[in-house]
Amino acid sequence: MMARHETQKTTMRYRTLGKLGWQVSEISFGAWALGGTWGAQDDVASIAALRRALDLGVNLIDTAANYGRGRSERVVAEAIAGRRDQVFLVTKTPPIAGHWPPLPHERVEDRYPEAHLRANLEERLRNLKTDCLDVLLLHVWSRAWNRDPRPLAVLQRFKQEGKIRAFGLSTPDHDQDQLNPLFRDRQIEVVQLVYNLFEQQPAAEALPLAQENGVAVMGRLVFDEGSLTGKFTPETRFVPDDWRGRYFAGDRLSRTVARVAKIQADLAGSGFTLPQAAIKFALAHPAMSTVIPGMRSIAQVEANTAVSGLPDLPPALREKLRAHIWLRGNWHVGK
């Protein structure tokens, strides 16, 4: 059996962030859990994890207004104090409260009016203690709005005003192809979409289109909310304030654990742990600029960033792992 790859040392690799041309760490810091919606989280531990990530070469941090009602952003600001020039800051503005994801008959001007976008941007700047964001994303979208994406014109004005450097959108969990027309028309510069061992549909259209049109791709849910780390069992229970209790509600957890076991069987003898393979699989697509696994401790930071220095997945193993695609449809409907 091949020896497992060590994770104590790290050599971070960098990739170009689409047509923006920025060199970003291929493994970046997903800061959702720092907001406290994945169970209790200590801010001191969060700050230590963030600072360790920067020391190990991470130079992009992803957060959002919704991550603990701004708590994640405020923790990020404290962690990078004095090092703002070393970090690309990405955050997200949600629509006015309502259905998530938005319903197809809802009007974009009702969910993302300019007054809301401006007020929310100012709050993001205050929380992150900066006068300019590197990337501002709208946190959710609807296909119905592609024909009249007027909020993007507002974001373009923010860019002209010097309050953001780039903008884009984040896809909802169930529809990774909804932004394809915007890619073709080059109306956004950055996208966050789901691409992992289970969710491989973007490889058909979304990822190639993004690459062809210079759209920077940030891969999210690389660990499928933790399942692709292999740490869950059918008996795993989440505390009430951990959102994963909803994500894995009903029989979703047991079904997921069974599928994860099959992936682990295919990795036996490969030298890759499941988390390592999950990250490497996502990074293997040439459209991917960076992946943003969630991290909340120094140990997680060290393990995840070390994957950058590991060899790529052998082609035969990548092909074997493609068989684990899971066409789940809208995961959040039904249990």
GUTILO-20411 format. One record per residue (C-alpha): residue in one letter; chain; x, y, z. Coordinates in Angstrom, 1 decimal, decimal comma. Example, Ala and Ser with C-alpha at 12.3 -4.5 7.8 and 13.67 -1.06 7.14 Angstrom:
+------+-----+--------+--------+--------+
: type : mol :      X :      Y :      Z :
+------+-----+--------+--------+--------+
:    A :   A :   12,3 :   -4,5 :    7,8 :
:    S :   A :   13,7 :   -1,1 :    7,1 :
+------+-----+--------+--------+--------+
This chain:
+------+-----+--------+--------+--------+
: type : mol :      X :      Y :      Z :
+------+-----+--------+--------+--------+
:    M :   A :    0,0 :    0,0 :    0,0 :
:    M :   A :    1,3 :    3,5 :   -0,9 :
:    A :   A :    2,1 :    5,6 :    2,1 :
:    R :   A :   -0,3 :    8,4 :    2,9 :
:    H :   A :    0,7 :   11,8 :    1,9 :
:    E :   A :    2,0 :   13,9 :    4,8 :
:    T :   A :    0,2 :   17,1 :    5,6 :
:    Q :   A :    2,6 :   18,8 :    8,0 :
:    K :   A :    4,4 :   20,9 :    5,3 :
:    T :   A :    2,8 :   23,1 :    2,7 :
:    T :   A :    3,8 :   24,8 :   -0,5 :
:    M :   A :    0,9 :   26,9 :   -1,6 :
:    R :   A :    0,3 :   27,1 :   -5,4 :
:    Y :   A :   -1,3 :   30,1 :   -7,0 :
:    R :   A :   -3,7 :   30,5 :   -9,9 :
:    T :   A :   -4,9 :   33,4 :  -12,0 :
:    L :   A :   -8,4 :   34,7 :  -10,9 :
:    G :   A :  -10,0 :   34,8 :  -14,4 :
:    K :   A :   -9,6 :   37,9 :  -16,5 :
:    L :   A :   -8,9 :   39,9 :  -13,4 :
:    G :   A :   -5,4 :   38,5 :  -13,5 :
:    W :   A :   -4,9 :   38,4 :   -9,8 :
:    Q :   A :   -2,7 :   35,6 :   -8,4 :
:    V :   A :   -4,7 :   33,9 :   -5,7 :
:    S :   A :   -4,0 :   30,9 :   -3,5 :
:    E :   A :   -5,6 :   27,8 :   -5,1 :
:    I :   A :   -6,8 :   26,9 :   -1,6 :
:    S :   A :   -8,4 :   29,8 :    0,1 :
:    F :   A :  -10,2 :   30,4 :    3,4 :
:    G :   A :  -14,0 :   29,8 :    3,6 :
:    A :   A :  -15,1 :   31,7 :    6,7 :
:    W :   A :  -18,8 :   30,6 :    7,0 :
:    A :   A :  -18,3 :   28,6 :   10,2 :
:    L :   A :  -16,6 :   31,7 :   11,9 :
:    G :   A :  -20,1 :   33,2 :   12,1 :
:    G :   A :  -21,3 :   30,6 :   14,6 :
:    T :   A :  -23,9 :   29,0 :   12,4 :
:    W :   A :  -22,1 :   25,7 :   12,4 :
:    G :   A :  -22,3 :   25,3 :   16,1 :
:    A :   A :  -20,4 :   27,2 :   18,8 :
:    Q :   A :  -17,2 :   28,9 :   17,6 :
:    D :   A :  -14,7 :   30,8 :   19,6 :
:    D :   A :  -13,5 :   34,1 :   18,0 :
:    V :   A :  -10,0 :   33,7 :   19,4 :
:    A :   A :   -9,7 :   30,3 :   17,7 :
:    S :   A :  -11,1 :   31,8 :   14,5 :
:    I :   A :   -8,5 :   34,6 :   14,5 :
:    A :   A :   -5,7 :   32,2 :   15,2 :
:    A :   A :   -6,9 :   30,0 :   12,3 :
:    L :   A :   -7,1 :   32,9 :    9,9 :
:    R :   A :   -3,6 :   34,2 :   10,8 :
:    R :   A :   -2,1 :   30,7 :   10,4 :
:    A :   A :   -3,7 :   30,5 :    7,0 :
:    L :   A :   -2,1 :   33,7 :    5,9 :
:    D :   A :    1,3 :   32,5 :    7,2 :
:    L :   A :    0,9 :   29,4 :    5,1 :
:    G :   A :    0,3 :   31,3 :    1,9 :
:    V :   A :   -3,5 :   31,8 :    1,8 :
:    N :   A :   -4,3 :   35,2 :    0,3 :
:    L :   A :   -8,0 :   35,1 :   -0,3 :
:    I :   A :  -10,7 :   35,0 :    2,3 :
:    D :   A :  -14,4 :   34,4 :    1,5 :
:    T :   A :  -17,1 :   35,6 :    3,9 :
:    A :   A :  -20,7 :   37,0 :    3,7 :
:    A :   A :  -23,2 :   39,2 :    5,4 :
:    N :   A :  -25,3 :   36,1 :    6,3 :
:    Y :   A :  -22,5 :   34,3 :    8,1 :
:    G :   A :  -23,6 :   35,1 :   11,6 :
:    R :   A :  -25,2 :   38,4 :   10,7 :
:    G :   A :  -21,8 :   39,9 :   10,0 :
:    R :   A :  -19,9 :   38,2 :   12,8 :
:    S :   A :  -17,7 :   36,3 :   10,3 :
:    E :   A :  -16,8 :   39,6 :    8,6 :
:    R :   A :  -15,9 :   41,3 :   11,8 :
:    V :   A :  -13,7 :   38,4 :   12,9 :
:    V :   A :  -11,9 :   38,5 :    9,5 :
:    A :   A :  -11,3 :   42,2 :    9,9 :
:    E :   A :   -9,7 :   41,7 :   13,3 :
:    A :   A :   -7,5 :   38,8 :   12,0 :
:    I :   A :   -6,1 :   40,7 :    9,0 :
:    A :   A :   -5,5 :   44,0 :   10,9 :
:    G :   A :   -2,2 :   45,3 :    9,6 :
:    R :   A :   -2,2 :   42,8 :    6,8 :
:    R :   A :   -5,0 :   44,0 :    4,6 :
:    D :   A :   -2,7 :   44,5 :    1,6 :
:    Q :   A :   -1,8 :   40,8 :    1,7 :
:    V :   A :   -5,4 :   39,6 :    1,3 :
:    F :   A :   -8,1 :   39,5 :   -1,4 :
:    L :   A :  -11,4 :   40,0 :    0,5 :
:    V :   A :  -14,5 :   38,5 :   -1,0 :
:    T :   A :  -17,9 :   38,9 :    0,6 :
:    K :   A :  -21,5 :   38,6 :   -0,3 :
:    T :   A :  -24,7 :   40,7 :   -0,2 :
:    P :   A :  -28,0 :   38,9 :    0,3 :
:    P :   A :  -31,3 :   40,0 :   -1,3 :
:    I :   A :  -34,0 :   41,6 :    0,8 :
:    A :   A :  -35,4 :   38,9 :    3,1 :
:    G :   A :  -37,7 :   36,5 :    1,3 :
:    H :   A :  -37,6 :   33,1 :   -0,3 :
:    W :   A :  -34,2 :   31,4 :   -0,6 :
:    P :   A :  -33,5 :   30,7 :   -3,4 :
:    P :   A :  -35,8 :   33,3 :   -5,0 :
:    L :   A :  -39,0 :   32,2 :   -6,7 :
:    P :   A :  -39,1 :   32,4 :  -10,5 :
:    H :   A :  -41,9 :   34,9 :  -10,5 :
:    E :   A :  -40,2 :   37,4 :   -8,1 :
:    R :   A :  -38,9 :   40,6 :   -9,6 :
:    V :   A :  -35,3 :   41,3 :   -9,3 :
:    E :   A :  -35,9 :   45,0 :   -8,5 :
:    D :   A :  -37,9 :   43,8 :   -5,4 :
:    R :   A :  -35,2 :   41,6 :   -4,0 :
:    Y :   A :  -32,1 :   43,6 :   -5,0 :
:    P :   A :  -33,2 :   47,3 :   -5,3 :
:    E :   A :  -30,3 :   49,8 :   -5,5 :
:    A :   A :  -31,0 :   51,4 :   -2,1 :
:    H :   A :  -30,7 :   47,9 :   -0,5 :
:    L :   A :  -27,5 :   47,2 :   -2,4 :
:    R :   A :  -25,9 :   50,5 :   -1,4 :
:    A :   A :  -26,8 :   50,2 :    2,3 :
:    N :   A :  -25,6 :   46,7 :    2,4 :
:    L :   A :  -22,4 :   47,5 :    0,8 :
:    E :   A :  -21,7 :   50,2 :    3,3 :
:    E :   A :  -22,3 :   47,6 :    6,1 :
:    R :   A :  -19,9 :   45,2 :    4,5 :
:    L :   A :  -17,2 :   47,9 :    4,3 :
:    R :   A :  -17,7 :   48,8 :    8,0 :
:    N :   A :  -17,6 :   45,2 :    9,2 :
:    L :   A :  -14,5 :   44,4 :    7,2 :
:    K :   A :  -12,9 :   47,8 :    8,1 :
:    T :   A :  -11,9 :   48,6 :    4,6 :
:    D :   A :  -12,7 :   51,3 :    2,1 :
:    C :   A :  -12,7 :   48,9 :   -0,9 :
:    L :   A :  -13,7 :   45,3 :   -1,3 :
:    D :   A :  -11,8 :   43,1 :   -3,8 :
:    V :   A :  -14,9 :   41,2 :   -4,8 :
:    L :   A :  -18,6 :   41,7 :   -4,0 :
:    L :   A :  -20,9 :   38,9 :   -4,9 :
:    L :   A :  -24,7 :   38,8 :   -4,8 :
:    H :   A :  -25,3 :   35,8 :   -2,6 :
:    V :   A :  -28,2 :   34,2 :   -4,5 :
:    W :   A :  -29,8 :   34,6 :   -7,9 :
:    S :   A :  -32,7 :   33,4 :  -10,1 :
:    R :   A :  -32,7 :   32,3 :  -13,7 :
:    A :   A :  -35,7 :   34,6 :  -14,2 :
:    W :   A :  -33,4 :   37,6 :  -13,7 :
:    N :   A :  -30,9 :   36,7 :  -16,4 :
:    R :   A :  -32,8 :   38,7 :  -19,0 :
:    D :   A :  -32,8 :   41,9 :  -17,0 :
:    P :   A :  -29,9 :   41,6 :  -14,5 :
:    R :   A :  -30,2 :   45,3 :  -13,5 :
:    P :   A :  -28,4 :   44,8 :  -10,1 :
:    L :   A :  -25,2 :   44,1 :  -12,1 :
:    A :   A :  -25,4 :   47,7 :  -13,4 :
:    V :   A :  -25,5 :   48,9 :   -9,8 :
:    L :   A :  -22,4 :   46,8 :   -9,0 :
:    Q :   A :  -20,7 :   48,2 :  -12,0 :
:    R :   A :  -21,3 :   51,7 :  -10,6 :
:    F :   A :  -19,8 :   50,6 :   -7,2 :
:    K :   A :  -16,7 :   49,6 :   -9,2 :
:    Q :   A :  -16,6 :   52,9 :  -10,9 :
:    E :   A :  -16,9 :   54,6 :   -7,5 :
:    G :   A :  -13,9 :   52,7 :   -6,2 :
:    K :   A :  -15,8 :   50,8 :   -3,5 :
:    I :   A :  -15,3 :   47,4 :   -5,1 :
:    R :   A :  -12,7 :   46,1 :   -7,5 :
:    A :   A :  -14,8 :   43,3 :   -9,1 :
:    F :   A :  -18,2 :   41,7 :   -8,8 :
:    G :   A :  -20,1 :   38,6 :   -9,5 :
:    L :   A :  -22,7 :   36,0 :   -8,3 :
:    S :   A :  -23,0 :   32,9 :   -6,2 :
:    T :   A :  -25,2 :   30,1 :   -7,4 :
:    P :   A :  -27,9 :   28,4 :   -5,3 :
:    D :   A :  -27,1 :   24,8 :   -4,4 :
:    H :   A :  -29,6 :   23,3 :   -6,8 :
:    D :   A :  -28,8 :   25,1 :  -10,1 :
:    Q :   A :  -25,2 :   25,4 :  -11,1 :
:    D :   A :  -26,0 :   26,3 :  -14,7 :
:    Q :   A :  -28,3 :   29,2 :  -14,1 :
:    L :   A :  -25,6 :   31,8 :  -14,8 :
:    N :   A :  -24,5 :   30,4 :  -18,2 :
:    P :   A :  -26,1 :   33,2 :  -20,2 :
:    L :   A :  -24,3 :   35,8 :  -18,1 :
:    F :   A :  -21,0 :   33,9 :  -18,7 :
:    R :   A :  -21,6 :   34,0 :  -22,4 :
:    D :   A :  -22,3 :   37,8 :  -22,3 :
:    R :   A :  -19,4 :   38,4 :  -20,0 :
:    Q :   A :  -21,6 :   40,3 :  -17,6 :
:    I :   A :  -19,9 :   39,1 :  -14,4 :
:    E :   A :  -16,2 :   38,7 :  -13,5 :
:    V :   A :  -16,4 :   36,1 :  -10,6 :
:    V :   A :  -18,7 :   33,2 :   -9,8 :
:    Q :   A :  -19,0 :   31,0 :   -6,8 :
:    L :   A :  -20,5 :   27,6 :   -7,7 :
:    V :   A :  -20,7 :   24,1 :   -6,3 :
:    Y :   A :  -18,3 :   21,6 :   -7,7 :
:    N :   A :  -17,3 :   18,5 :   -5,8 :
:    L :   A :  -17,2 :   14,7 :   -6,0 :
:    F :   A :  -21,0 :   14,5 :   -5,8 :
:    E :   A :  -21,9 :   17,7 :   -7,8 :
:    Q :   A :  -20,1 :   17,4 :  -11,1 :
:    Q :   A :  -22,7 :   18,9 :  -13,4 :
:    P :   A :  -20,8 :   22,2 :  -13,9 :
:    A :   A :  -18,2 :   20,3 :  -15,9 :
:    A :   A :  -20,7 :   19,9 :  -18,7 :
:    E :   A :  -21,4 :   23,6 :  -19,4 :
:    A :   A :  -20,8 :   26,1 :  -16,6 :
:    L :   A :  -17,1 :   25,5 :  -16,0 :
:    P :   A :  -16,1 :   25,5 :  -19,7 :
:    L :   A :  -18,2 :   28,6 :  -20,4 :
:    A :   A :  -16,6 :   30,4 :  -17,5 :
:    Q :   A :  -13,2 :   29,5 :  -18,7 :
:    E :   A :  -13,9 :   30,5 :  -22,3 :
:    N :   A :  -15,1 :   33,9 :  -21,1 :
:    G :   A :  -12,6 :   34,7 :  -18,5 :
:    V :   A :  -14,9 :   34,4 :  -15,5 :
:    A :   A :  -13,0 :   33,6 :  -12,3 :
:    V :   A :  -14,4 :   30,4 :  -10,6 :
:    M :   A :  -14,4 :   29,9 :   -6,9 :
:    G :   A :  -15,3 :   26,4 :   -6,0 :
:    R :   A :  -17,6 :   26,1 :   -2,9 :
:    L :   A :  -18,9 :   23,1 :   -1,0 :
:    V :   A :  -15,8 :   21,1 :   -1,9 :
:    F :   A :  -16,4 :   19,0 :    1,2 :
:    D :   A :  -20,2 :   18,9 :    0,7 :
:    E :   A :  -20,8 :   20,7 :    4,1 :
:    G :   A :  -18,4 :   18,2 :    5,8 :
:    S :   A :  -19,6 :   14,9 :    4,4 :
:    L :   A :  -16,6 :   14,5 :    2,1 :
:    T :   A :  -14,2 :   14,7 :    5,0 :
:    G :   A :  -15,4 :   11,3 :    6,0 :
:    K :   A :  -16,1 :   12,3 :    9,6 :
:    F :   A :  -19,9 :   11,7 :    9,7 :
:    T :   A :  -21,7 :    8,5 :   10,6 :
:    P :   A :  -25,4 :    7,7 :   10,5 :
:    E :   A :  -25,4 :    8,4 :   14,2 :
:    T :   A :  -23,9 :   11,9 :   13,9 :
:    R :   A :  -26,1 :   14,5 :   15,4 :
:    F :   A :  -25,8 :   18,3 :   15,0 :
:    V :   A :  -26,4 :   20,8 :   17,8 :
:    P :   A :  -29,5 :   23,0 :   17,3 :
:    D :   A :  -27,6 :   26,1 :   16,0 :
:    D :   A :  -25,6 :   24,1 :   13,4 :
:    W :   A :  -27,2 :   24,6 :   10,0 :
:    R :   A :  -26,0 :   21,2 :    8,9 :
:    G :   A :  -28,8 :   19,7 :   10,9 :
:    R :   A :  -31,1 :   21,0 :    8,2 :
:    Y :   A :  -28,8 :   20,2 :    5,3 :
:    F :   A :  -28,6 :   16,5 :    6,4 :
:    A :   A :  -32,2 :   16,3 :    7,7 :
:    G :   A :  -34,2 :   13,1 :    7,5 :
:    D :   A :  -32,5 :   10,3 :    5,7 :
:    R :   A :  -30,1 :   12,6 :    3,8 :
:    L :   A :  -27,3 :   11,9 :    6,3 :
:    S :   A :  -27,5 :    8,1 :    6,1 :
:    R :   A :  -27,7 :    8,1 :    2,3 :
:    T :   A :  -24,7 :   10,5 :    2,2 :
:    V :   A :  -22,6 :    8,4 :    4,6 :
:    A :   A :  -23,3 :    5,3 :    2,5 :
:    R :   A :  -22,0 :    7,0 :   -0,7 :
:    V :   A :  -19,0 :    8,4 :    1,1 :
:    A :   A :  -18,0 :    4,9 :    2,1 :
:    K :   A :  -17,9 :    3,9 :   -1,5 :
:    I :   A :  -15,6 :    6,8 :   -2,4 :
:    Q :   A :  -13,3 :    5,8 :    0,5 :
:    A :   A :  -13,2 :    2,3 :   -0,8 :
:    D :   A :  -12,0 :    3,6 :   -4,2 :
:    L :   A :   -9,3 :    5,6 :   -2,5 :
:    A :   A :   -7,9 :    2,6 :   -0,6 :
:    G :   A :   -4,2 :    2,3 :   -1,5 :
:    S :   A :   -4,1 :    5,6 :   -3,5 :
:    G :   A :   -2,2 :    7,5 :   -0,9 :
:    F :   A :   -4,9 :   10,2 :   -0,7 :
:    T :   A :   -7,2 :   10,7 :    2,2 :
:    L :   A :  -10,8 :   11,6 :    1,4 :
:    P :   A :  -10,4 :   15,3 :    2,2 :
:    Q :   A :   -7,2 :   15,5 :    0,1 :
:    A :   A :   -8,9 :   13,8 :   -2,8 :
:    A :   A :  -12,0 :   16,0 :   -2,5 :
:    I :   A :   -9,8 :   19,1 :   -2,8 :
:    K :   A :   -7,6 :   17,8 :   -5,6 :
:    F :   A :  -10,7 :   16,6 :   -7,6 :
:    A :   A :  -12,2 :   20,1 :   -7,6 :
:    L :   A :   -8,8 :   21,7 :   -8,4 :
:    A :   A :   -8,3 :   19,3 :  -11,3 :
:    H :   A :  -10,7 :   21,2 :  -13,5 :
:    P :   A :   -8,8 :   23,9 :  -15,5 :
:    A :   A :  -11,5 :   26,4 :  -15,0 :
:    M :   A :  -11,1 :   26,4 :  -11,2 :
:    S :   A :   -9,3 :   29,5 :   -9,9 :
:    T :   A :   -9,5 :   28,6 :   -6,2 :
:    V :   A :  -11,5 :   26,4 :   -3,8 :
:    I :   A :  -12,8 :   27,8 :   -0,5 :
:    P :   A :  -13,1 :   24,9 :    2,0 :
:    G :   A :  -14,5 :   26,0 :    5,3 :
:    M :   A :  -11,9 :   26,2 :    8,1 :
:    R :   A :  -12,3 :   27,0 :   11,8 :
:    S :   A :   -9,1 :   25,8 :   13,5 :
:    I :   A :   -5,4 :   25,8 :   13,0 :
:    A :   A :   -5,4 :   22,0 :   12,5 :
:    Q :   A :   -7,9 :   22,3 :    9,7 :
:    V :   A :   -6,0 :   25,1 :    8,1 :
:    E :   A :   -2,7 :   23,1 :    8,2 :
:    A :   A :   -4,3 :   20,0 :    6,8 :
:    N :   A :   -6,2 :   21,8 :    4,0 :
:    T :   A :   -3,5 :   24,1 :    2,8 :
:    A :   A :   -1,0 :   21,3 :    2,7 :
:    V :   A :   -3,0 :   19,7 :   -0,1 :
:    S :   A :   -1,7 :   22,3 :   -2,5 :
:    G :   A :    1,8 :   20,8 :   -2,2 :
:    L :   A :    0,6 :   17,2 :   -3,0 :
:    P :   A :    0,8 :   15,6 :   -6,4 :
:    D :   A :   -2,2 :   15,8 :   -8,6 :
:    L :   A :   -4,7 :   13,0 :   -8,8 :
:    P :   A :   -3,5 :   10,4 :  -11,3 :
:    P :   A :   -5,8 :   10,3 :  -14,4 :
:    A :   A :   -7,0 :    6,8 :  -13,6 :
:    L :   A :   -8,0 :    7,8 :  -10,1 :
:    R :   A :   -9,8 :   10,9 :  -11,3 :
:    E :   A :  -11,8 :    8,8 :  -13,8 :
:    K :   A :  -12,7 :    6,3 :  -11,0 :
:    L :   A :  -13,9 :    9,2 :   -8,8 :
:    R :   A :  -16,1 :   10,6 :  -11,6 :
:    A :   A :  -18,4 :    7,6 :  -11,1 :
:    H :   A :  -19,5 :    9,1 :   -7,7 :
:    I :   A :  -21,5 :   11,9 :   -9,3 :
:    W :   A :  -24,9 :   12,1 :   -7,5 :
:    L :   A :  -27,8 :   13,7 :   -9,3 :
:    R :   A :  -29,7 :   14,8 :   -6,2 :
:    G :   A :  -31,9 :   17,5 :   -7,8 :
:    N :   A :  -33,0 :   20,1 :   -5,2 :
:    W :   A :  -31,4 :   18,6 :   -2,1 :
:    H :   A :  -33,4 :   21,0 :    0,1 :
:    V :   A :  -36,8 :   19,8 :   -1,0 :
:    G :   A :  -38,1 :   16,7 :    0,8 :
:    K :   A :  -36,3 :   14,6 :    3,4 :
+------+-----+--------+--------+--------+
